[in-house]
Amino acid sequence: MTLETDQLTARRSGFEVSATMTIEPGQTVALLGPNGAGKSTFVALLAGLERPAGGRAALDGELLDDVTAGLHVAAHERPIGVVFQDLLLFPNLSSLENAAFPLRARGIPAREARGRATVLLERLGVAHKSSSPPSTLSGGEAQRVALARALVHEPRLLLLDEPMSALDLPARVATREILRRELASFDGVRVVVTHDPVEAMILADRIVVLEGGRITQTGTPEEIRTAPRTNYVAQLVGTNLFRGTLARIDAGAGTISTPQGDIVGAVPSGWRSSGDAVVAVVRPSDVAVHTTRPTGSARNVLHGPISSISIEAERARIRVASSPPVLADVTLASVERLGLRDGLEVWVSFKAVEVEFVDA
């Protein structure tokens, strides 16, 4: 099953999005780009919610759009499941009725629709919320109900638009695990739309970078990481990623041992055992830089010289040759106040709760 687009184009208030891509069977593709790049507009095109201004799109050889031929398949006729950024659950329906809605809309009898929806809610761990309205659900629970609704009619294309943007860290970790499992077992074409490079690197087999309405780079996560082609991509790959082996310290914390040093993080309850290969993720914005050893509560305190300082708009990216090496984002005012410069010996710190653990 293959998704193909050929210069599929949308125009909005002078802004144009146009993309040509092919997604092969068995691939999870992340459409990665900054806010305003046109990602959600492209999702609307694929979902049939917006009529394109040009180009064509086909799913497994069947045309969805062909502007030249005047063909446009309506959204409700497309074999597509979508989890929208704002979820868009129906507030007056229970979780079960929300999940069953696509089947009911296709004329499936209520009993069968509810039965199939119940199976999905059980698989996603939210069956106990079947009778609850969306207003009573946590962010992670609502996300799983929305995923059940997208999957219940067995679509051939699954679109996830910013699936974890509104979740806090614990919910994001749990939801990411569920998404990885569901994406791996889904037989159709899988597209994850995100502005988060960590999310893209972890969930996707292939990344398509969209900037200013145009595709600027495609490749595997490793290709994107090692050979960025634009300033935007180069900045994205600055996320701290530590690969190593997990050693649990206590019920809520663990150490990831890497060849270059150790990192302590808050390990989700019941997640992985000592000796498992994992990746720890730390965002540069969560790393503090000090010119004297800090005395606060941060469990990660590393020391080393500054190897480079890159100015990006109103912030500076600091590379510290600690063990392991760390990237930190600080304000230009902090650079001046602390007297930061190449070669200066500094300490960097970040809390255990700011470390995300994921599978290697």
Summary of the structure (lengths in Angstrom):
residues: 360
radius of gyration: 22.4
end to end distance: 27.8
largest distance: 70.1
contacts: 1163
relative contact order: 0.11
helix: 29%
strand: 36%
